[in-house]
Each structure stands twice: as C-alpha cells, then as structure tokens.
Amino acid sequence: MLQDPLFLLVAAACIAVVVILAIGISYFGKGDLESAKKSNKMMQWRIGAQALAVVLILLFLWMRSGG
C-alpha cells in the first residue's frame, strides 16, 4: 500500500488536516482579536482540507474496489 501514490496523497491530506487543526487550536489560547481572526481563518482552511481529504479517501476506496 505504501507504493500506491493515491494512498500517499490520502495520507498527506490527512496529515495536513491535523496540522491545520493544531495551528488553529493554538491560536485559541492567545485571547486577542488578531488571534481570533487567525484561528477562524485556519478553521476555514481546515474545512477545505478536510473536504479534499474525504474526496480523496472516497476516490481511493473506489479505485481499490475495482472501479
């Protein structure tokens, strides 16, 4: 499975979601207005990255099932 490029792309997308989530959460604790704006922007990026990851996972499953 590690030699499948689509699997590696799915794994990279999932890691990207986790990294974006961690960065967004790190801004929550600062408490000022600028951090709140950055946190909100990171959560918007997370939603996009998560949607892409879900699409890639579904594509991977479809390709593995013989589609």
PDB file of N, CA, C and O in Angstrom:
ATOM      1  N   MET A   1       0.815  -1.192   0.000  1.00  0.00           N
ATOM      2  CA  MET A   1       0.000   0.000   0.000  1.00  0.00           C
ATOM      3  C   MET A   1       0.862   1.261   0.000  1.00  0.00           C
ATOM      4  O   MET A   1       0.442   2.287  -0.535  1.00  0.00           O
ATOM      5  N   LEU A   2       2.036   1.207   0.578  1.00  0.00           N
ATOM      6  CA  LEU A   2       2.903   2.378   0.637  1.00  0.00           C
ATOM      7  C   LEU A   2       3.467   2.763  -0.727  1.00  0.00           C
ATOM      8  O   LEU A   2       4.030   3.845  -0.889  1.00  0.00           O
ATOM      9  N   GLN A   3       3.314   1.878  -1.700  1.00  0.00           N
ATOM     10  CA  GLN A   3       3.793   2.195  -3.038  1.00  0.00           C
ATOM     11  C   GLN A   3       2.689   2.771  -3.914  1.00  0.00           C
ATOM     12  O   GLN A   3       2.938   3.155  -5.057  1.00  0.00           O
ATOM     13  N   ASP A   4       1.475   2.831  -3.387  1.00  0.00           N
ATOM     14  CA  ASP A   4       0.349   3.393  -4.125  1.00  0.00           C
ATOM     15  C   ASP A   4       0.368   4.918  -3.961  1.00  0.00           C
ATOM     16  O   ASP A   4       0.227   5.417  -2.845  1.00  0.00           O
ATOM     17  N   PRO A   5       0.541   5.667  -5.066  1.00  0.00           N
ATOM     18  CA  PRO A   5       0.626   7.132  -4.951  1.00  0.00           C
ATOM     19  C   PRO A   5      -0.658   7.764  -4.418  1.00  0.00           C
ATOM     20  O   PRO A   5      -0.601   8.786  -3.734  1.00  0.00           O
ATOM     21  N   LEU A   6      -1.813   7.172  -4.723  1.00  0.00           N
ATOM     22  CA  LEU A   6      -3.061   7.725  -4.216  1.00  0.00           C
ATOM     23  C   LEU A   6      -3.161   7.561  -2.708  1.00  0.00           C
ATOM     24  O   LEU A   6      -3.672   8.442  -2.016  1.00  0.00           O
ATOM     25  N   PHE A   7      -2.673   6.435  -2.197  1.00  0.00           N
ATOM     26  CA  PHE A   7      -2.654   6.240  -0.748  1.00  0.00           C
ATOM     27  C   PHE A   7      -1.757   7.283  -0.072  1.00  0.00           C
ATOM     28  O   PHE A   7      -2.107   7.832   0.973  1.00  0.00           O
ATOM     29  N   LEU A   8      -0.611   7.544  -0.674  1.00  0.00           N
ATOM     30  CA  LEU A   8       0.295   8.554  -0.111  1.00  0.00           C
ATOM     31  C   LEU A   8      -0.337   9.943  -0.147  1.00  0.00           C
ATOM     32  O   LEU A   8      -0.139  10.746   0.764  1.00  0.00           O
ATOM     33  N   LEU A   9      -1.093  10.218  -1.200  1.00  0.00           N
ATOM     34  CA  LEU A   9      -1.792  11.505  -1.288  1.00  0.00           C
ATOM     35  C   LEU A   9      -2.873  11.609  -0.213  1.00  0.00           C
ATOM     36  O   LEU A   9      -3.046  12.664   0.397  1.00  0.00           O
ATOM     37  N   VAL A  10      -3.594  10.523   0.016  1.00  0.00           N
ATOM     38  CA  VAL A  10      -4.611  10.495   1.075  1.00  0.00           C
ATOM     39  C   VAL A  10      -3.951  10.712   2.436  1.00  0.00           C
ATOM     40  O   VAL A  10      -4.447  11.489   3.251  1.00  0.00           O
ATOM     41  N   ALA A  11      -2.841  10.030   2.680  1.00  0.00           N
ATOM     42  CA  ALA A  11      -2.138  10.182   3.960  1.00  0.00           C
ATOM     43  C   ALA A  11      -1.643  11.617   4.144  1.00  0.00           C
ATOM     44  O   ALA A  11      -1.746  12.171   5.238  1.00  0.00           O
ATOM     45  N   ALA A  12      -1.110  12.217   3.088  1.00  0.00           N
ATOM     46  CA  ALA A  12      -0.633  13.598   3.168  1.00  0.00           C
ATOM     47  C   ALA A  12      -1.789  14.558   3.439  1.00  0.00           C
ATOM     48  O   ALA A  12      -1.634  15.513   4.201  1.00  0.00           O
ATOM     49  N   ALA A  13      -2.937  14.316   2.828  1.00  0.00           N
ATOM     50  CA  ALA A  13      -4.103  15.174   3.054  1.00  0.00           C
ATOM     51  C   ALA A  13      -4.586  15.063   4.497  1.00  0.00           C
ATOM     52  O   ALA A  13      -4.961  16.064   5.107  1.00  0.00           O
ATOM     53  N   CYS A  14      -4.577  13.854   5.039  1.00  0.00           N
ATOM     54  CA  CYS A  14      -4.998  13.665   6.433  1.00  0.00           C
ATOM     55  C   CYS A  14      -4.024  14.332   7.403  1.00  0.00           C
ATOM     56  O   CYS A  14      -4.440  14.939   8.390  1.00  0.00           O
ATOM     57  N   ILE A  15      -2.748  14.218   7.122  1.00  0.00           N
ATOM     58  CA  ILE A  15      -1.740  14.884   7.961  1.00  0.00           C
ATOM     59  C   ILE A  15      -1.896  16.399   7.875  1.00  0.00           C
ATOM     60  O   ILE A  15      -1.761  17.096   8.880  1.00  0.00           O
ATOM     61  N   ALA A  16      -2.179  16.904   6.685  1.00  0.00           N
ATOM     62  CA  ALA A  16      -2.379  18.349   6.520  1.00  0.00           C
ATOM     63  C   ALA A  16      -3.571  18.830   7.348  1.00  0.00           C
ATOM     64  O   ALA A  16      -3.511  19.902   7.949  1.00  0.00           O
ATOM     65  N   VAL A  17      -4.638  18.058   7.384  1.00  0.00           N
ATOM     66  CA  VAL A  17      -5.809  18.428   8.192  1.00  0.00           C
ATOM     67  C   VAL A  17      -5.431  18.509   9.669  1.00  0.00           C
ATOM     68  O   VAL A  17      -5.826  19.447  10.362  1.00  0.00           O
ATOM     69  N   VAL A  18      -4.675  17.539  10.147  1.00  0.00           N
ATOM     70  CA  VAL A  18      -4.274  17.532  11.556  1.00  0.00           C
ATOM     71  C   VAL A  18      -3.372  18.732  11.869  1.00  0.00           C
ATOM     72  O   VAL A  18      -3.524  19.363  12.915  1.00  0.00           O
ATOM     73  N   VAL A  19      -2.449  19.042  10.981  1.00  0.00           N
ATOM     74  CA  VAL A  19      -1.543  20.172  11.203  1.00  0.00           C
ATOM     75  C   VAL A  19      -2.320  21.488  11.220  1.00  0.00           C
ATOM     76  O   VAL A  19      -2.104  22.330  12.092  1.00  0.00           O
ATOM     77  N   ILE A  20      -3.223  21.663  10.258  1.00  0.00           N
ATOM     78  CA  ILE A  20      -4.030  22.890  10.215  1.00  0.00           C
ATOM     79  C   ILE A  20      -4.887  23.002  11.467  1.00  0.00           C
ATOM     80  O   ILE A  20      -5.023  24.088  12.030  1.00  0.00           O
ATOM     81  N   LEU A  21      -5.466  21.887  11.907  1.00  0.00           N
ATOM     82  CA  LEU A  21      -6.271  21.893  13.130  1.00  0.00           C
ATOM     83  C   LEU A  21      -5.428  22.293  14.338  1.00  0.00           C
ATOM     84  O   LEU A  21      -5.869  23.091  15.165  1.00  0.00           O
ATOM     85  N   ALA A  22      -4.232  21.749  14.443  1.00  0.00           N
ATOM     86  CA  ALA A  22      -3.361  22.068  15.584  1.00  0.00           C
ATOM     87  C   ALA A  22      -2.972  23.547  15.579  1.00  0.00           C
ATOM     88  O   ALA A  22      -2.947  24.186  16.631  1.00  0.00           O
ATOM     89  N   ILE A  23      -2.676  24.080  14.417  1.00  0.00           N
ATOM     90  CA  ILE A  23      -2.325  25.506  14.336  1.00  0.00           C
ATOM     91  C   ILE A  23      -3.518  26.366  14.715  1.00  0.00           C
ATOM     92  O   ILE A  23      -3.375  27.342  15.451  1.00  0.00           O
ATOM     93  N   GLY A  24      -4.694  26.009  14.214  1.00  0.00           N
ATOM     94  CA  GLY A  24      -5.899  26.774  14.544  1.00  0.00           C
ATOM     95  C   GLY A  24      -6.215  26.736  16.027  1.00  0.00           C
ATOM     96  O   GLY A  24      -6.591  27.755  16.606  1.00  0.00           O
ATOM     97  N   ILE A  25      -6.069  25.579  16.649  1.00  0.00           N
ATOM     98  CA  ILE A  25      -6.331  25.469  18.085  1.00  0.00           C
ATOM     99  C   ILE A  25      -5.307  26.261  18.884  1.00  0.00           C
ATOM    100  O   ILE A  25      -5.631  26.817  19.933  1.00  0.00           O
ATOM    101  N   SER A  26      -4.074  26.315  18.392  1.00  0.00           N
ATOM    102  CA  SER A  26      -3.047  27.057  19.123  1.00  0.00           C
ATOM    103  C   SER A  26      -3.361  28.551  19.207  1.00  0.00           C
ATOM    104  O   SER A  26      -2.953  29.223  20.153  1.00  0.00           O
ATOM    105  N   TYR A  27      -4.080  29.060  18.224  1.00  0.00           N
ATOM    106  CA  TYR A  27      -4.462  30.480  18.263  1.00  0.00           C
ATOM    107  C   TYR A  27      -5.585  30.754  19.261  1.00  0.00           C
ATOM    108  O   TYR A  27      -5.743  31.889  19.712  1.00  0.00           O
ATOM    109  N   PHE A  28      -6.372  29.722  19.616  1.00  0.00           N
ATOM    110  CA  PHE A  28      -7.487  29.925  20.538  1.00  0.00           C
ATOM    111  C   PHE A  28      -7.032  30.454  21.894  1.00  0.00           C
ATOM    112  O   PHE A  28      -7.710  31.291  22.490  1.00  0.00           O
ATOM    113  N   GLY A  29      -5.911  29.982  22.378  1.00  0.00           N
ATOM    114  CA  GLY A  29      -5.481  30.313  23.734  1.00  0.00           C
ATOM    115  C   GLY A  29      -4.904  31.703  23.913  1.00  0.00           C
ATOM    116  O   GLY A  29      -4.703  32.139  25.046  1.00  0.00           O
ATOM    117  N   LYS A  30      -4.634  32.405  22.834  1.00  0.00           N
ATOM    118  CA  LYS A  30      -3.971  33.704  22.961  1.00  0.00           C
ATOM    119  C   LYS A  30      -4.917  34.809  23.422  1.00  0.00           C
ATOM    120  O   LYS A  30      -4.504  35.696  24.170  1.00  0.00           O
ATOM    121  N   GLY A  31      -6.163  34.774  22.995  1.00  0.00           N
ATOM    122  CA  GLY A  31      -7.167  35.656  23.564  1.00  0.00           C
ATOM    123  C   GLY A  31      -7.326  37.026  22.943  1.00  0.00           C
ATOM    124  O   GLY A  31      -8.271  37.724  23.311  1.00  0.00           O
ATOM    125  N   ASP A  32      -6.474  37.467  22.029  1.00  0.00           N
ATOM    126  CA  ASP A  32      -6.675  38.784  21.444  1.00  0.00           C
ATOM    127  C   ASP A  32      -7.459  38.673  20.133  1.00  0.00           C
ATOM    128  O   ASP A  32      -7.690  37.575  19.627  1.00  0.00           O
ATOM    129  N   LEU A  33      -7.858  39.808  19.600  1.00  0.00           N
ATOM    130  CA  LEU A  33      -8.704  39.844  18.409  1.00  0.00           C
ATOM    131  C   LEU A  33      -7.979  39.297  17.181  1.00  0.00           C
ATOM    132  O   LEU A  33      -8.576  38.585  16.375  1.00  0.00           O
ATOM    133  N   GLU A  34      -6.708  39.625  17.039  1.00  0.00           N
ATOM    134  CA  GLU A  34      -5.935  39.152  15.886  1.00  0.00           C
ATOM    135  C   GLU A  34      -5.822  37.626  15.895  1.00  0.00           C
ATOM    136  O   GLU A  34      -5.917  36.992  14.844  1.00  0.00           O
ATOM    137  N   SER A  35      -5.624  37.044  17.054  1.00  0.00           N
ATOM    138  CA  SER A  35      -5.545  35.587  17.160  1.00  0.00           C
ATOM    139  C   SER A  35      -6.884  34.937  16.838  1.00  0.00           C
ATOM    140  O   SER A  35      -6.929  33.860  16.243  1.00  0.00           O
ATOM    141  N   ALA A  36      -7.960  35.580  17.226  1.00  0.00           N
ATOM    142  CA  ALA A  36      -9.290  35.055  16.922  1.00  0.00           C
ATOM    143  C   ALA A  36      -9.519  35.037  15.416  1.00  0.00           C
ATOM    144  O   ALA A  36     -10.093  34.086  14.885  1.00  0.00           O
ATOM    145  N   LYS A  37      -9.074  36.080  14.730  1.00  0.00           N
ATOM    146  CA  LYS A  37      -9.216  36.127  13.274  1.00  0.00           C
ATOM    147  C   LYS A  37      -8.369  35.046  12.603  1.00  0.00           C
ATOM    148  O   LYS A  37      -8.816  34.392  11.661  1.00  0.00           O
ATOM    149  N   LYS A  38      -7.140  34.866  13.100  1.00  0.00           N
ATOM    150  CA  LYS A  38      -6.271  33.835  12.544  1.00  0.00           C
ATOM    151  C   LYS A  38      -6.846  32.448  12.792  1.00  0.00           C
ATOM    152  O   LYS A  38      -6.801  31.587  11.914  1.00  0.00           O
ATOM    153  N   SER A  39      -7.383  32.232  13.984  1.00  0.00           N
ATOM    154  CA  SER A  39      -7.969  30.942  14.319  1.00  0.00           C
ATOM    155  C   SER A  39      -9.155  30.637  13.414  1.00  0.00           C
ATOM    156  O   SER A  39      -9.301  29.515  12.929  1.00  0.00           O
ATOM    157  N   ASN A  40      -9.997  31.635  13.189  1.00  0.00           N
ATOM    158  CA  ASN A  40     -11.151  31.467  12.318  1.00  0.00           C
ATOM    159  C   ASN A  40     -10.707  31.142  10.895  1.00  0.00           C
ATOM    160  O   ASN A  40     -11.297  30.278  10.247  1.00  0.00           O
ATOM    161  N   LYS A  41      -9.686  31.816  10.407  1.00  0.00           N
ATOM    162  CA  LYS A  41      -9.173  31.565   9.056  1.00  0.00           C
ATOM    163  C   LYS A  41      -8.605  30.149   8.951  1.00  0.00           C
ATOM    164  O   LYS A  41      -8.813  29.467   7.948  1.00  0.00           O
ATOM    165  N   MET A  42      -7.886  29.707   9.992  1.00  0.00           N
ATOM    166  CA  MET A  42      -7.321  28.357   9.967  1.00  0.00           C
ATOM    167  C   MET A  42      -8.429  27.299   9.979  1.00  0.00           C
ATOM    168  O   MET A  42      -8.301  26.260   9.332  1.00  0.00           O
ATOM    169  N   MET A  43      -9.501  27.558  10.704  1.00  0.00           N
ATOM    170  CA  MET A  43     -10.604  26.604  10.733  1.00  0.00           C
ATOM    171  C   MET A  43     -11.305  26.553   9.373  1.00  0.00           C
ATOM    172  O   MET A  43     -11.801  25.499   8.975  1.00  0.00           O
ATOM    173  N   GLN A  44     -11.350  27.679   8.659  1.00  0.00           N
ATOM    174  CA  GLN A  44     -11.897  27.671   7.300  1.00  0.00           C
ATOM    175  C   GLN A  44     -11.005  26.851   6.373  1.00  0.00           C
ATOM    176  O   GLN A  44     -11.497  26.083   5.546  1.00  0.00           O
ATOM    177  N   TRP A  45      -9.707  27.015   6.513  1.00  0.00           N
ATOM    178  CA  TRP A  45      -8.764  26.210   5.725  1.00  0.00           C
ATOM    179  C   TRP A  45      -8.920  24.732   6.063  1.00  0.00           C
ATOM    180  O   TRP A  45      -8.837  23.877   5.181  1.00  0.00           O
ATOM    181  N   ARG A  46      -9.148  24.430   7.348  1.00  0.00           N
ATOM    182  CA  ARG A  46      -9.308  23.030   7.769  1.00  0.00           C
ATOM    183  C   ARG A  46     -10.512  22.398   7.101  1.00  0.00           C
ATOM    184  O   ARG A  46     -10.448  21.247   6.671  1.00  0.00           O
ATOM    185  N   ILE A  47     -11.605  23.130   7.008  1.00  0.00           N
ATOM    186  CA  ILE A  47     -12.808  22.591   6.380  1.00  0.00           C
ATOM    187  C   ILE A  47     -12.529  22.236   4.918  1.00  0.00           C
ATOM    188  O   ILE A  47     -12.946  21.181   4.441  1.00  0.00           O
ATOM    189  N   GLY A  48     -11.831  23.112   4.220  1.00  0.00           N
ATOM    190  CA  GLY A  48     -11.480  22.833   2.827  1.00  0.00           C
ATOM    191  C   GLY A  48     -10.555  21.635   2.699  1.00  0.00           C
ATOM    192  O   GLY A  48     -10.755  20.775   1.841  1.00  0.00           O
ATOM    193  N   ALA A  49      -9.544  21.584   3.555  1.00  0.00           N
ATOM    194  CA  ALA A  49      -8.602  20.464   3.517  1.00  0.00           C
ATOM    195  C   ALA A  49      -9.293  19.161   3.892  1.00  0.00           C
ATOM    196  O   ALA A  49      -8.991  18.107   3.332  1.00  0.00           O
ATOM    197  N   GLN A  50     -10.213  19.236   4.832  1.00  0.00           N
ATOM    198  CA  GLN A  50     -10.931  18.036   5.251  1.00  0.00           C
ATOM    199  C   GLN A  50     -11.856  17.544   4.140  1.00  0.00           C
ATOM    200  O   GLN A  50     -11.980  16.337   3.930  1.00  0.00           O
ATOM    201  N   ALA A  51     -12.498  18.457   3.437  1.00  0.00           N
ATOM    202  CA  ALA A  51     -13.351  18.070   2.310  1.00  0.00           C
ATOM    203  C   ALA A  51     -12.514  17.391   1.223  1.00  0.00           C
ATOM    204  O   ALA A  51     -12.922  16.378   0.655  1.00  0.00           O
ATOM    205  N   LEU A  52     -11.347  17.959   0.945  1.00  0.00           N
ATOM    206  CA  LEU A  52     -10.450  17.355  -0.042  1.00  0.00           C
ATOM    207  C   LEU A  52     -10.001  15.968   0.407  1.00  0.00           C
ATOM    208  O   LEU A  52      -9.940  15.044  -0.403  1.00  0.00           O
ATOM    209  N   ALA A  53      -9.690  15.819   1.679  1.00  0.00           N
ATOM    210  CA  ALA A  53      -9.262  14.522   2.207  1.00  0.00           C
ATOM    211  C   ALA A  53     -10.381  13.486   2.077  1.00  0.00           C
ATOM    212  O   ALA A  53     -10.118  12.336   1.724  1.00  0.00           O
ATOM    213  N   VAL A  54     -11.606  13.876   2.353  1.00  0.00           N
ATOM    214  CA  VAL A  54     -12.731  12.947   2.239  1.00  0.00           C
ATOM    215  C   VAL A  54     -12.919  12.515   0.786  1.00  0.00           C
ATOM    216  O   VAL A  54     -13.151  11.337   0.515  1.00  0.00           O
ATOM    217  N   VAL A  55     -12.820  13.461  -0.148  1.00  0.00           N
ATOM    218  CA  VAL A  55     -12.948  13.127  -1.570  1.00  0.00           C
ATOM    219  C   VAL A  55     -11.837  12.159  -1.991  1.00  0.00           C
ATOM    220  O   VAL A  55     -12.087  11.198  -2.718  1.00  0.00           O
ATOM    221  N   LEU A  56     -10.621  12.417  -1.532  1.00  0.00           N
ATOM    222  CA  LEU A  56      -9.508  11.531  -1.875  1.00  0.00           C
ATOM    223  C   LEU A  56      -9.683  10.141  -1.267  1.00  0.00           C
ATOM    224  O   LEU A  56      -9.353   9.141  -1.904  1.00  0.00           O
ATOM    225  N   ILE A  57     -10.194  10.072  -0.055  1.00  0.00           N
ATOM    226  CA  ILE A  57     -10.449   8.777   0.574  1.00  0.00           C
ATOM    227  C   ILE A  57     -11.501   8.002  -0.218  1.00  0.00           C
ATOM    228  O   ILE A  57     -11.338   6.809  -0.471  1.00  0.00           O
ATOM    229  N   LEU A  58     -12.568   8.678  -0.604  1.00  0.00           N
ATOM    230  CA  LEU A  58     -13.605   8.009  -1.387  1.00  0.00           C
ATOM    231  C   LEU A  58     -13.069   7.557  -2.743  1.00  0.00           C
ATOM    232  O   LEU A  58     -13.399   6.466  -3.209  1.00  0.00           O
ATOM    233  N   LEU A  59     -12.249   8.384  -3.375  1.00  0.00           N
ATOM    234  CA  LEU A  59     -11.631   8.008  -4.644  1.00  0.00           C
ATOM    235  C   LEU A  59     -10.725   6.795  -4.466  1.00  0.00           C
ATOM    236  O   LEU A  59     -10.736   5.874  -5.283  1.00  0.00           O
ATOM    237  N   PHE A  60      -9.943   6.803  -3.391  1.00  0.00           N
ATOM    238  CA  PHE A  60      -9.056   5.672  -3.095  1.00  0.00           C
ATOM    239  C   PHE A  60      -9.859   4.388  -2.905  1.00  0.00           C
ATOM    240  O   PHE A  60      -9.501   3.346  -3.454  1.00  0.00           O
ATOM    241  N   LEU A  61     -10.939   4.455  -2.133  1.00  0.00           N
ATOM    242  CA  LEU A  61     -11.766   3.272  -1.895  1.00  0.00           C
ATOM    243  C   LEU A  61     -12.409   2.789  -3.188  1.00  0.00           C
ATOM    244  O   LEU A  61     -12.491   1.585  -3.429  1.00  0.00           O
ATOM    245  N   TRP A  62     -12.859   3.711  -4.011  1.00  0.00           N
ATOM    246  CA  TRP A  62     -13.477   3.335  -5.275  1.00  0.00           C
ATOM    247  C   TRP A  62     -12.453   2.663  -6.207  1.00  0.00           C
ATOM    248  O   TRP A  62     -12.764   1.675  -6.872  1.00  0.00           O
ATOM    249  N   MET A  63     -11.244   3.209  -6.243  1.00  0.00           N
ATOM    250  CA  MET A  63     -10.207   2.634  -7.090  1.00  0.00           C
ATOM    251  C   MET A  63      -9.793   1.246  -6.573  1.00  0.00           C
ATOM    252  O   MET A  63      -9.539   0.342  -7.369  1.00  0.00           O
ATOM    253  N   ARG A  64      -9.726   1.077  -5.268  1.00  0.00           N
ATOM    254  CA  ARG A  64      -9.328  -0.216  -4.692  1.00  0.00           C
ATOM    255  C   ARG A  64     -10.401  -1.288  -4.873  1.00  0.00           C
ATOM    256  O   ARG A  64     -10.097  -2.481  -4.885  1.00  0.00           O
ATOM    257  N   SER A  65     -11.660  -0.860  -5.015  1.00  0.00           N
ATOM    258  CA  SER A  65     -12.733  -1.841  -5.174  1.00  0.00           C
ATOM    259  C   SER A  65     -12.868  -2.309  -6.620  1.00  0.00           C
ATOM    260  O   SER A  65     -13.690  -3.174  -6.925  1.00  0.00           O
ATOM    261  N   GLY A  66     -12.068  -1.742  -7.495  1.00  0.00           N
ATOM    262  CA  GLY A  66     -12.094  -2.185  -8.880  1.00  0.00           C
ATOM    263  C   GLY A  66     -12.788  -1.225  -9.819  1.00  0.00           C
ATOM    264  O   GLY A  66     -12.964  -1.524 -11.000  1.00  0.00           O
ATOM    265  N   GLY A  67     -13.190  -0.057  -9.296  1.00  0.00           N
ATOM    266  CA  GLY A  67     -13.916   0.926 -10.089  1.00  0.00           C
ATOM    267  C   GLY A  67     -13.112   1.488 -11.165  1.00  0.00           C
ATOM    268  O   GLY A  67     -13.594   2.332 -11.920  1.00  0.00           O
TER     269      GLY A  67
END
